[in-house]
Structures are given as structure tokens and as C-alpha cells.
Amino acid sequence: MQNRRILLALTCALIYGVGVNSIVNADTVVVDDQVQVRDSGIDTPKRGITMSQVESKFGAPSAKHDAVGAPPITRWDYPNFAVFFEGDRVIHAVVTAGDVPHAPDSASPASGAPPAAGEATSPTG
């Protein structure tokens, strides 16, 4: 039952995300309670291409998950992203958290001092 709830939430997020097609390779970051979007720099499959086109361009995935639900939604995992298919067509690709190369941003302290309260830090320190 828990997996069905997670799948439903993911499907809703994907439907919303498909409508925001201009942010295909983006990373969402929260700094001082403000949501910001920046380019992830990771090449991911574009919406609408087929499974065979994805495999041809990106190689075999590290994992293929069985289709779930109606319409059938399938997920393929790659080292830096996951691809979601409806039938055999890409509906969304998500960059895996922690694998995105982060450039230092201006909000981070230049010294090795810990960040001030409320200041964002990267997952790597």
C-alpha cells in the first residue's frame, strides 16, 4: 500500500513536471527559504523519445524496473539520472540527488568556517 502511495505521488509530480518542459536539465535548490532553479549540466533523455532511442544514446541502464499501473509507467536507472516511460516513450527524466556537479555559489562562505544559521550548504559539505 505504501508503494502505491509513493507511485501516485510520483505520478502526480511527473504530470506536473511534464508541463514544465523548459526546465528539463534543472536542479531545484532552496536558499534562505527561496526556491531557485539552476542547470544541472547532466544530459538526460528528452520527452517523447523511445526506449530504444534512450538505450542507443545512453547505453544499457543499471536497472530496469517493471511497469506499474495504468497506463504502464516504467523506470530505468542510470548512474546520474532516472528515466520514466509511459509505454515505450519518455515522459520525464530526473537527475539523481547528490550526483549533480555543484559549483560553489555566492551564498557559501569563502573561508572554511561553518555557514551561518539559515545558510544553505551543499550535500558534500
C-alpha positions as CSV (number, residue, x, y, z in Angstrom):
1,M,0.0,0.0,0.0
2,Q,2.9,2.4,0.8
3,N,4.4,1.7,-2.6
4,R,1.1,2.6,-4.3
5,R,1.0,6.0,-2.4
6,I,4.6,6.7,-3.4
7,L,3.8,5.8,-7.0
8,L,0.7,8.0,-7.0
9,A,2.7,10.9,-5.6
10,L,5.5,10.4,-8.1
11,T,2.9,10.2,-11.0
12,C,1.3,13.4,-9.9
13,A,4.7,15.1,-9.7
14,L,5.6,13.7,-13.2
15,I,2.4,15.0,-14.7
16,Y,3.1,18.5,-13.2
17,G,6.8,18.3,-14.3
18,V,5.9,17.3,-17.9
19,G,4.1,20.6,-18.2
20,V,7.2,22.5,-17.2
21,N,9.2,21.3,-20.2
22,S,11.6,24.2,-20.3
23,I,13.3,23.0,-17.1
24,V,14.5,19.6,-18.4
25,N,18.0,19.7,-17.0
26,A,17.5,21.7,-13.9
27,D,18.3,21.3,-10.2
28,T,15.9,22.8,-7.6
29,V,17.7,24.4,-4.7
30,V,16.3,26.1,-1.6
31,V,18.4,29.0,-0.2
32,D,17.1,31.1,2.6
33,D,13.6,29.7,2.1
34,Q,13.7,30.8,-1.6
35,V,13.3,28.1,-4.3
36,Q,15.8,28.6,-7.1
37,V,16.4,26.5,-10.3
38,R,19.8,26.1,-11.9
39,D,21.1,24.0,-14.8
40,S,22.2,20.5,-13.6
41,G,24.7,20.2,-16.5
42,I,23.7,16.5,-16.9
43,D,22.4,15.3,-20.3
44,T,19.2,13.4,-19.9
45,P,16.7,11.9,-22.5
46,K,14.2,14.3,-23.9
47,R,10.5,13.8,-23.6
48,G,8.9,11.7,-26.3
49,I,11.8,9.6,-27.5
50,T,11.5,5.8,-27.4
51,M,13.2,3.2,-25.1
52,S,15.3,2.0,-27.9
53,Q,16.5,5.6,-28.7
54,V,17.4,6.1,-25.0
55,E,19.3,2.8,-24.9
56,S,21.1,3.7,-28.1
57,K,22.2,7.1,-26.9
58,F,22.8,6.4,-23.2
59,G,23.6,2.7,-23.2
60,A,22.0,0.0,-21.1
61,P,20.6,1.2,-17.8
62,S,22.0,-0.1,-14.5
63,A,18.5,-1.2,-13.5
64,K,15.1,-1.6,-15.3
65,H,12.0,-1.6,-13.1
66,D,8.8,-3.4,-14.1
67,A,5.9,-1.3,-15.4
68,V,3.3,-0.3,-12.8
69,G,-0.2,1.0,-13.1
70,A,-2.4,2.0,-15.9
71,P,-1.1,3.5,-18.2
72,P,2.0,1.4,-17.5
73,I,4.9,3.6,-16.1
74,T,8.4,2.1,-16.3
75,R,11.6,3.4,-14.7
76,W,15.1,2.9,-15.9
77,D,18.0,3.9,-13.6
78,Y,21.3,5.3,-14.9
79,P,24.3,6.4,-12.7
80,N,23.3,10.1,-12.8
81,F,19.6,10.1,-13.6
82,A,16.3,8.0,-13.8
83,V,14.1,7.9,-16.8
84,F,10.3,7.4,-16.6
85,F,8.4,5.9,-19.6
86,E,4.7,5.7,-20.4
87,G,4.5,2.7,-22.6
88,D,7.8,3.0,-24.6
89,R,8.0,6.8,-24.6
90,V,9.9,9.0,-22.2
91,I,7.7,11.2,-20.1
92,H,10.3,12.5,-17.7
93,A,13.9,12.2,-16.6
94,V,15.1,13.1,-13.1
95,V,18.7,13.9,-12.2
96,T,19.7,11.8,-9.1
97,A,20.3,13.8,-6.0
98,G,23.9,14.0,-4.9
99,D,25.3,13.2,-8.4
100,V,24.9,16.8,-9.7
101,P,28.2,18.6,-10.0
102,H,27.8,21.7,-7.9
103,A,29.8,24.9,-8.4
104,P,30.4,27.0,-5.4
105,D,27.7,29.6,-5.1
106,S,28.0,33.1,-3.7
107,A,25.9,32.2,-0.7
108,S,28.6,29.9,0.7
109,P,31.3,31.4,2.9
110,A,34.7,31.8,1.2
111,S,36.5,30.6,4.3
112,G,36.3,27.1,5.8
113,A,34.1,28.5,8.5
114,P,30.7,26.8,9.0
115,P,27.7,28.5,7.4
116,A,25.6,30.9,9.4
117,A,22.2,29.8,10.6
118,G,19.7,29.6,7.7
119,E,22.5,29.4,5.1
120,A,22.4,26.6,2.6
121,T,25.1,24.0,2.3
122,S,25.9,21.5,-0.4
123,P,25.3,17.8,0.3
124,T,29.1,17.2,0.1
125,G,30.0,19.7,2.8
